[in-house]
Amino acid sequence: MSENKRASFGGKLSVILVAAGSAIGLGALWRFPYIAGKHGGAAFLLVFLLSVLAVGIPAMLAEFAVGRSTRQNAVGAFRSISRKWSWLGYCGVICAVLISGYYYIIAGWSLEYLVNSATGSLFASDLSFKEQFEAFQGSYRPLWYCIAFILLTHFIVARGVEKGIEKASKVMMPALFVILLVMAVRVAFMPGAAEGYRFFLSCDFAEAFKPETIMMAMGQAFFSLSVGMGCMVIYASYFKKNNNLLSTSLNVSLLTIFVSVLAGLVIFPAVFSAGLEPTEGPSLVFVTLPEIFSGIPLASVWATAFFVLVALASLTSTISFHEVITAYISEEFKVGRRVSATITTLVSILLCTVTFFSLFGVDFFTLFDYLSANIIMPLGALITCIIVMWFMKKEFMPGELTNHGSVNRAVTPLVLFMLKYVTPVLIFYIFIKNFL
Ligand code: PHE
């Protein structure tokens, strides 16, 4: 695709929905509740909020600026700033590959649960939900569903930026908000819900300010906002020149926080109402949620709605890291979009197969998750902030943030100060503190 023919997203709302589509996904609905459950509920939420404000939003702005100004994929974007930074773009592509190696697997679980809820078999079985989950894990079904999910992603990405990605996000994101809100109201009326709220909203500051918790919260902020691996670079490369980067990043972050909190408000009351442990781990959503639905009328309908929600949210996220790789291949090797999307899809299938079969040996699952969220993304964000503030022309960031003097003039100095000093120092400090 040549520069002047490059696709772009439509109006302001489309841009927010597409970027929020990437951000909101398993990170908010699945990862956040189980990590928060392990690290003290609201205490974790507090540190997470601070991380989003202090490091997530500034780093997202830096990526937006790089993407919109260069209008290229992650590798091309950093290379066009300077040859010596192209490796950062490659790190982003590698990170997208690593995330592909496990994200589709969990997304596939949601598809299986969606099908089983819709057909009613989830509630018809004699096995407990935990046993059903284990039986499912012990079969080949997760692999088939994972591949189905990759193919679903493939068809949307292959259709292109406007007809595929933008159109899908505009339908799926509003649907997601509605389903989640209805669920939150429903759960509030379940017996024992109060205990869940108490757990989720109680504050344990000693836990919250442990270096390990802070590191997890920061990793969660980057993962959940899709920041630090070039995803927002490529999405911003489809923004229009007059897009207000600051308001887009604030809207995307607010929506992500809103969905994460709402997911907590759905899941914890539900967990306690079913008499389960809030620290269940990665299976939290899949074992506990059916448990709750099973006690109520129209169980299958509720469960189906919930898993439709998880699958939709995952899909708008898988599209975005698929796009990181697809755009890289198509622009750097000058091949068509369908060819590059197909290569990306095949690589993803291969990697997920490896992860699937080694789930029992090497834990690629935890490894890929840890490497991407806690190492590559924080470092990627750190270096991006340093590049835009210390290595680019002085006018670069102010120009991008204010659209060359037309918007946000009052707050820009504060944002620049954060980007130049606060954000990089914080990321660096948390990183070092955790590893030394
Ligand atoms: N932000 C997505 C989520 O929370 C995951 C993601 C990470 C997507 C990195 C793209 C890039 O589910």
Boltz pocket constraint, residues with backbone or C-beta under 6 A from the ligand:
constraints:
  - pocket:
      binder: B
      contacts: [[A, 22], [A, 23], [A, 24], [A, 25], [A, 26], [A, 27], [A, 28], [A, 99], [A, 222], [A, 223], [A, 224], [A, 225], [A, 226], [A, 227], [A, 229], [A, 231], [A, 313], [A, 317], [A, 318], [A, 320], [A, 321]]
      max_distance: 6.0
